[in-house]
Amino acid sequence: MVHSPNNLLFKKLLAHGFLWCILALILFPFLITLSISLREGNYISGGLIPDRPTLEHWYLAFGLDFVRADGTVITPPYPVLDWLWNSVKIAFIASVGVLMMATTAAYAFSRLRFRGKQTLLDGMLLVQMFPAALAVVAIYALFDSLGDITPILGIDSHWSLILVYLSGVAMHIWTIKGYFDTIDPALDKAASIDGASPFQIFRFIFLPLATPILAVVFVLSFIGIIADYPLASIMLRTEDNLTLAVGARKYLMDNKYMWGDFASAAILSGAPITILFLIAQRYLVSGLSAGGVKG
């Protein structure tokens, strides 16, 4: 069947129009938030394009004083950059820990033989089905008691929160194991015949082949941790120790809703995720769609 040039052009324009509509729907909430961050005052109502745009809220988000036209000096109400650094630090350390634990465990479950392997895998999957928010009371009680023994593992400690996030490793073990299962066992046998130990096989064969899925797991873990609110809100107390997800809530408390400041902090919180995506984007598509064996 021969298609006329006019029909092909129409279908192409229709497809591009559909994609632009989807992109507009995705970006619309971001544009609204950006508009609020550029408006005078802390008002949520107004047009998409501010009448008199101002960088006041962005100055305050970056910890800088802002001088208004009438000479009034506005000082930053909260340490947003400190909160952002806390979020990035906790998410990075926890994600590296999750990746190390998940990778080694996935290799064991994929290639080693030991009793109870399938039972352990099914048990981890079953436990992971329950959201972490259900365990907030138990988590608080546990680390409150640990704080009496060593403060570094008590409430209001970043290391305590990192340990909590490490407990979410089960689903990532399943993800990496599925990728390892696609790697041809003949590679293992060939390396073993050449005298390679199991660790050398893991280090020099599996890790290079699994780079895409490792990037995916790291990115997913990083995003989940940096955006977490329930667990961080019960584990962190003092203002300087808060993450940005928890600290930004202070803009909307005590019947004083500071929407402009909140909007700028919200956009700033997306910067680490955007940078991470730009760095890891070359691995994400292959990690989500391909297996360990390439044709």
C-alpha positions as CSV (number, residue, x, y, z in Angstrom):
1,M,0.0,0.0,0.0
2,V,1.4,3.4,-1.1
3,H,0.9,6.3,1.2
4,S,0.7,9.8,-0.4
5,P,3.1,12.5,0.8
6,N,0.2,14.5,2.2
7,N,-0.9,11.6,4.4
8,L,2.6,11.0,5.7
9,L,3.0,14.7,6.5
10,F,-0.3,14.8,8.3
11,K,0.6,11.7,10.4
12,K,4.0,13.2,11.2
13,L,2.4,16.5,12.3
14,L,-0.2,14.7,14.4
15,A,2.5,12.6,16.1
16,H,4.6,15.7,16.9
17,G,1.6,17.6,18.1
18,F,0.7,14.8,20.4
19,L,4.2,14.7,21.8
20,W,4.1,18.5,22.4
21,C,0.8,18.2,24.3
22,I,2.3,15.5,26.5
23,L,5.4,17.6,27.1
24,A,3.2,20.6,28.0
25,L,1.2,18.6,30.5
26,I,4.4,17.3,32.1
27,L,6.0,20.8,32.3
28,F,2.9,22.7,33.3
29,P,3.3,22.1,37.1
30,F,7.0,23.1,36.9
31,L,6.1,26.3,35.1
32,I,3.5,27.2,37.7
33,T,6.0,26.6,40.5
34,L,8.6,28.7,38.6
35,S,6.1,31.4,38.2
36,I,5.3,31.5,41.9
37,S,9.0,31.7,42.7
38,L,9.3,34.8,40.6
39,R,6.3,36.7,41.9
40,E,6.4,39.5,44.4
41,G,5.4,38.4,47.9
42,N,4.4,34.9,48.9
43,Y,1.2,34.6,47.1
44,I,0.1,31.4,45.2
45,S,-2.5,33.2,43.0
46,G,-1.6,35.1,39.9
47,G,-0.9,34.7,36.2
48,L,1.6,32.3,34.7
49,I,3.8,35.2,33.7
50,P,4.4,37.5,36.7
51,D,3.5,41.2,36.3
52,R,6.7,42.3,38.1
53,P,9.1,39.4,38.3
54,T,11.6,39.4,41.2
55,L,14.5,37.3,42.3
56,E,13.8,37.8,46.0
57,H,12.9,34.2,46.7
58,W,15.9,32.9,44.8
59,Y,18.2,35.2,46.7
60,L,16.8,33.9,50.0
61,A,17.0,30.3,48.8
62,F,20.7,30.7,48.1
63,G,21.3,32.2,51.5
64,L,21.7,35.8,50.3
65,D,20.2,39.0,51.7
66,F,17.8,40.8,49.4
67,V,17.4,44.6,49.3
68,R,13.9,45.7,48.2
69,A,13.2,48.9,46.3
70,D,12.2,50.7,49.5
71,G,15.5,49.8,51.1
72,T,14.2,47.0,53.3
73,V,16.7,44.2,53.7
74,I,15.2,40.7,53.8
75,T,17.4,37.9,55.3
76,P,17.0,34.2,54.5
77,P,14.6,32.6,57.0
78,Y,16.0,29.1,56.6
79,P,19.3,27.5,55.6
80,V,18.1,26.0,52.3
81,L,21.6,25.2,50.9
82,D,22.5,23.4,54.1
83,W,19.3,21.3,53.7
84,L,20.2,20.6,50.1
85,W,23.7,19.5,51.0
86,N,22.3,17.2,53.8
87,S,19.9,15.7,51.2
88,V,22.6,15.1,48.6
89,K,25.1,13.7,51.2
90,I,22.6,11.3,52.8
91,A,21.2,10.2,49.4
92,F,24.7,9.6,47.9
93,I,26.1,7.7,50.8
94,A,22.9,5.6,51.2
95,S,22.7,4.9,47.5
96,V,26.3,3.8,47.3
97,G,25.7,1.5,50.3
98,V,22.5,0.1,48.7
99,L,24.3,-0.5,45.4
100,M,27.2,-2.3,47.1
101,M,24.9,-4.5,49.2
102,A,22.5,-5.2,46.3
103,T,25.2,-6.0,43.8
104,T,27.1,-8.5,46.0
105,A,23.9,-10.1,47.2
106,A,22.5,-10.3,43.7
107,Y,25.6,-12.1,42.5
108,A,25.3,-14.6,45.3
109,F,21.6,-15.3,44.5
110,S,22.3,-15.5,40.8
111,R,25.4,-17.7,40.7
112,L,26.1,-19.4,44.0
113,R,24.2,-22.4,45.3
114,F,23.2,-22.6,49.0
115,R,20.3,-23.9,51.1
116,G,17.3,-21.6,51.4
117,K,18.2,-19.3,48.5
118,Q,14.7,-19.3,47.0
119,T,13.1,-18.9,50.5
120,L,15.3,-15.8,51.2
121,L,14.4,-14.3,47.8
122,D,10.7,-14.8,48.3
123,G,10.9,-13.5,51.9
124,M,12.7,-10.3,50.8
125,L,10.1,-9.7,48.1
126,L,7.3,-10.2,50.6
127,V,8.8,-7.8,53.2
128,Q,9.4,-5.2,50.5
129,M,5.7,-5.2,49.6
130,F,4.9,-3.3,52.8
131,P,5.7,0.5,52.7
132,A,8.4,1.8,55.0
133,A,5.9,4.3,56.4
134,L,4.2,1.4,58.3
135,A,7.4,0.9,60.3
136,V,7.9,4.5,61.4
137,V,6.9,3.8,65.0
138,A,9.2,0.8,65.3
139,I,12.1,2.6,63.6
140,Y,11.8,5.6,65.9
141,A,11.7,3.4,69.0
142,L,14.7,1.4,67.8
143,F,16.9,4.3,67.1
144,D,15.8,6.2,70.2
145,S,17.0,3.3,72.3
146,L,20.2,3.0,70.3
147,G,20.9,6.7,70.9
148,D,21.2,5.9,74.6
149,I,24.1,3.6,73.7
150,T,25.8,5.6,71.0
151,P,24.6,9.1,69.9
152,I,25.8,8.5,66.3
153,L,23.0,5.9,65.9
154,G,20.3,7.8,67.7
155,I,17.6,10.2,66.7
156,D,18.7,13.3,64.8
157,S,21.7,11.6,63.3
158,H,22.4,11.4,59.6
159,W,24.0,8.0,60.0
160,S,20.9,6.6,61.6
161,L,18.8,7.8,58.7
162,I,21.3,6.2,56.2
163,L,21.0,2.9,58.0
164,V,17.2,3.1,57.7
165,Y,17.5,3.7,53.9
166,L,19.9,0.8,53.6
167,S,17.0,-1.5,54.7
168,G,15.3,-0.9,51.3
169,V,17.8,-3.0,49.4
170,A,15.6,-6.0,48.8
171,M,13.9,-4.8,45.6
172,H,17.2,-3.7,44.1
173,I,18.6,-7.2,44.8
174,W,15.8,-8.6,42.7
175,T,16.4,-6.0,39.9
176,I,20.2,-6.7,39.7
177,K,19.7,-10.5,40.0
178,G,17.4,-10.5,37.0
179,Y,20.1,-8.7,35.0
180,F,22.8,-11.1,36.2
181,D,20.7,-14.1,35.2
182,T,20.8,-12.9,31.6
183,I,24.7,-13.2,31.5
184,D,25.7,-16.4,29.9
185,P,27.0,-19.0,32.5
186,A,29.6,-20.0,29.9
187,L,31.6,-16.8,30.8
188,D,31.8,-18.0,34.4
189,K,33.0,-21.5,33.4
190,A,35.5,-20.1,31.0
191,A,36.9,-17.8,33.7
192,S,37.0,-20.6,36.2
193,I,38.9,-22.9,33.9
194,D,41.5,-20.1,33.5
195,G,41.9,-20.1,37.3
196,A,39.7,-17.0,38.2
197,S,38.2,-17.0,41.7
198,P,34.5,-16.2,42.3
199,F,35.5,-12.7,43.4
200,Q,37.6,-12.2,40.2
201,I,34.7,-13.4,38.1
202,F,32.4,-10.9,39.9
203,R,34.9,-8.0,39.6
204,F,36.2,-8.4,36.0
205,I,33.2,-10.0,34.3
206,F,29.9,-9.2,36.0
207,L,30.5,-5.6,37.1
208,P,31.6,-4.3,33.6
209,L,28.7,-6.1,32.0
210,A,26.2,-4.8,34.6
211,T,27.2,-1.1,34.5
212,P,23.9,0.0,32.9
213,I,21.7,-1.7,35.6
214,L,24.0,-0.5,38.4
215,A,23.5,3.0,37.1
216,V,19.7,2.5,37.0
217,V,19.7,1.2,40.6
218,F,21.8,4.0,41.8
219,V,19.6,6.6,40.2
220,L,16.3,5.1,41.4
221,S,17.7,4.7,45.0
222,F,19.0,8.3,44.9
223,I,15.7,9.7,43.8
224,G,13.7,7.8,46.3
225,I,16.0,8.8,49.2
226,I,16.4,12.5,48.3
227,A,12.6,12.9,47.9
228,D,11.7,11.0,51.1
229,Y,9.7,12.8,53.7
230,P,8.1,10.3,56.2
231,L,11.2,8.6,57.4
232,A,13.4,11.7,57.4
233,S,10.7,13.7,59.3
234,I,10.8,11.3,62.3
235,M,14.5,10.7,62.3
236,L,15.7,14.3,62.1
237,R,15.0,17.1,64.6
238,T,17.3,20.1,64.7
239,E,17.0,22.6,61.9
240,D,20.6,22.3,60.7
241,N,20.3,18.5,60.3
242,L,17.1,18.5,58.2
243,T,16.9,17.4,54.6
244,L,15.4,19.8,52.0
245,A,12.2,17.6,51.7
246,V,11.6,18.0,55.5
247,G,12.9,21.5,55.9
248,A,10.8,23.0,53.1
249,R,7.7,22.1,55.1
250,K,8.6,24.9,57.5
251,Y,7.6,27.4,54.8
252,L,4.0,26.2,55.1
253,M,3.6,26.2,58.9
254,D,2.1,28.4,61.7
255,N,-0.6,29.9,59.4
256,K,2.2,31.7,57.5
257,Y,2.4,30.2,54.1
258,M,5.5,31.4,52.3
259,W,4.6,30.1,48.8
260,G,7.3,32.0,46.9
261,D,10.1,30.9,49.1
262,F,8.7,27.4,49.1
263,A,8.5,27.3,45.3
264,S,12.2,28.4,44.8
265,A,13.3,25.7,47.4
266,A,11.2,23.1,45.6
267,I,12.8,23.8,42.2
268,L,16.2,23.9,43.8
269,S,15.6,20.4,45.2
270,G,15.3,19.0,41.7
271,A,18.8,20.2,40.7
272,P,20.7,17.2,42.0
273,I,18.3,14.7,40.4
274,T,18.6,16.6,37.0
275,I,22.4,16.6,37.2
276,L,22.4,12.9,38.1
277,F,20.2,12.1,35.1
278,L,22.4,14.0,32.7
279,I,25.4,12.1,34.0
280,A,23.8,8.6,33.9
281,Q,21.5,9.0,30.9
282,R,23.8,7.0,28.6
283,Y,23.3,3.9,30.8
284,L,19.6,4.3,31.7
285,V,17.9,3.2,28.5
286,S,20.1,0.1,28.1
287,G,19.9,-0.7,31.8
288,L,16.1,-0.7,31.7
289,S,15.6,-2.5,28.4
290,A,18.6,-4.7,27.7
291,G,20.1,-7.8,29.3
292,G,23.6,-8.6,30.2
293,V,24.3,-10.3,26.8
294,K,24.6,-8.0,23.8
295,G,24.2,-9.2,20.3
